C-alpha cells in the first residue's frame, strides 16, 4: 500500500503518522497469522523443552528403593555401589550396618552391609517416576537439575507424517548438590561430573519430541 497515493502532499503530518501506524499493525498481524505453532522450530520447541526439564530435569542415580544391601560378592567385584556407597557414607548421606541374612553360594558368610539414607541424604531422594525391566519406581536419589540455556539445533524425522519426530540439541545450566564439589564424589560419579563440567555451552544434550494434537511433547528414553 502506498500511503502517498491515499493522502495528497498537503495532508497533515499527523494523518501520515496515523496511516503509518495502521500499516505497521497490519504487517504485524500478517506475521502472526502466518506463524505455525506446530512447526518444528526452536521457538516452538523451547517452551516444550522448558516444561520437560521443569518436570524431569533431575539427574538421578538409579538408586530407587532404600535400604540397599551390599553383598560380599558385590563388594569383592567392585560393583558401583561398592565404590559409591563408602564415599556417600563419608559425606553423611547414608549410614551402614551389618545385617544377618540366609547363607548362599554368593554370600557364604550370611551377612550383608545394609545402607540407609540419613536425614541429609533424604533431601536428595525425590519423586522421579521411572520404569526399568518392567518395574515401576516412584522415587530416585537425584544429584542435579538441568535448565535450558539455548537450543542450538533441531533435526526432524517425518517418516511418520502424522507424528513427526524432532530431536533438539541444546546447551544447559546445571544446579548440582553441594556435596558434588567433593573430589571423591566427583571421582565415583564421573558421568555427573562430566555433565556438570559441560554446562554453559561446553556440552550439548539432546531431547526428542513428537507432535501431538496439542503441540510438541517430550519423548522419554534415549534419542
Protein Blocks (a to p, Z undefined) as FASTA:
>chain_A
ZZklmpcfklcfklmmmmmmmmmmmmmmmmmmmpcfkbccfklmmmmmmmmmmmmmccce
hiabccddddfklmmnopaklmmmmmmmmnopaccddddddddfklmnopacdddddfkl
mmmmccddddeehiacfbdcdfbdcddfbdcbdcddfkbmmlccddddddddddddfklm
pmklmmmmmmlmmmmmmgghlaccdddddddfkbccddedjZZ
